[in-house]
Amino acid sequence: MALIEAFEAKQNCYFNYDFEELYQLTEDFPEELSVSLRGMLYRHEIQYPEVTYYIYFSDILMGEELEKMKADWMRYCPLA
């Protein structure tokens, strides 16, 4: 079975994405995650051969912005 991990993405002042592991999510990975005071985080999926990463962000990303987040993720967590 493939490993699944969850992270929260935030944009820094340079509009790059920073990532922080969500330790409270270990088995259930909802499409939308309610976060107090900040509203909702939406799940985006990045798959590697052995691991699936769920990246939660405060907006539903598509197109170029989704590709930018994936590129920043590759810098944060490159393929071995």
C-alpha positions as CSV (number, residue, x, y, z in Angstrom):
1,M,0.0,0.0,0.0
2,A,1.3,3.5,-0.9
3,L,2.0,6.0,1.8
4,I,-0.2,9.0,2.1
5,E,0.8,12.3,3.8
6,A,-0.9,15.7,4.2
7,F,0.6,19.2,4.1
8,E,-0.7,22.7,4.3
9,A,0.5,25.1,1.6
10,K,0.9,28.8,2.3
11,Q,2.1,31.5,0.0
12,N,5.0,33.6,1.3
13,C,5.7,37.3,0.5
14,Y,7.4,36.3,-2.7
15,F,4.3,34.3,-3.9
16,N,6.2,31.0,-3.5
17,Y,4.5,28.2,-1.7
18,D,5.8,27.0,1.7
19,F,4.6,23.7,3.1
20,E,3.9,22.4,6.7
21,E,3.0,18.9,7.5
22,L,-0.5,18.3,8.9
23,Y,0.2,15.9,11.7
24,Q,-3.5,15.6,12.8
25,L,-4.5,14.0,9.5
26,T,-3.3,10.4,9.5
27,E,-6.2,8.3,8.0
28,D,-9.0,10.6,6.8
29,F,-8.1,13.1,4.1
30,P,-11.3,15.1,3.2
31,E,-11.7,17.1,0.0
32,E,-12.3,20.2,2.2
33,L,-10.8,20.9,5.6
34,S,-12.4,23.4,7.9
35,V,-9.8,25.6,9.7
36,S,-10.9,27.9,12.4
37,L,-10.9,31.6,11.5
38,R,-9.3,31.0,8.1
39,G,-12.3,29.1,6.6
40,M,-11.7,26.2,4.3
41,L,-8.6,24.5,2.9
42,Y,-9.0,22.5,-0.4
43,R,-7.2,19.3,-1.2
44,H,-4.8,19.0,-4.1
45,E,-3.1,15.8,-4.9
46,I,0.6,15.1,-5.9
47,Q,1.5,11.6,-6.7
48,Y,5.0,10.1,-6.6
49,P,5.6,6.4,-7.3
50,E,5.6,5.3,-3.6
51,V,3.8,8.2,-1.9
52,T,0.7,10.3,-2.4
53,Y,0.8,13.8,-1.0
54,Y,-2.4,15.8,-0.3
55,I,-1.6,19.5,-0.2
56,Y,-4.3,21.7,1.4
57,F,-4.5,25.3,0.3
58,S,-7.0,28.1,1.0
59,D,-8.1,28.2,-2.7
60,I,-8.9,25.7,-5.4
61,L,-5.9,25.9,-7.7
62,M,-6.1,25.2,-11.4
63,G,-3.9,25.8,-14.5
64,E,-0.7,27.7,-14.1
65,E,-1.1,28.3,-10.4
66,L,-1.6,24.6,-9.7
67,E,1.6,23.9,-11.7
68,K,3.4,26.6,-9.8
69,M,2.5,24.9,-6.5
70,K,3.6,21.5,-7.8
71,A,6.9,23.0,-8.9
72,D,7.5,24.5,-5.5
73,W,6.6,21.1,-4.0
74,M,9.2,19.5,-6.2
75,R,11.8,21.8,-4.7
76,Y,10.5,21.1,-1.1
77,C,10.2,17.3,-1.6
78,P,12.2,16.2,-4.7
79,L,12.0,12.7,-6.1
80,A,14.8,10.5,-4.6
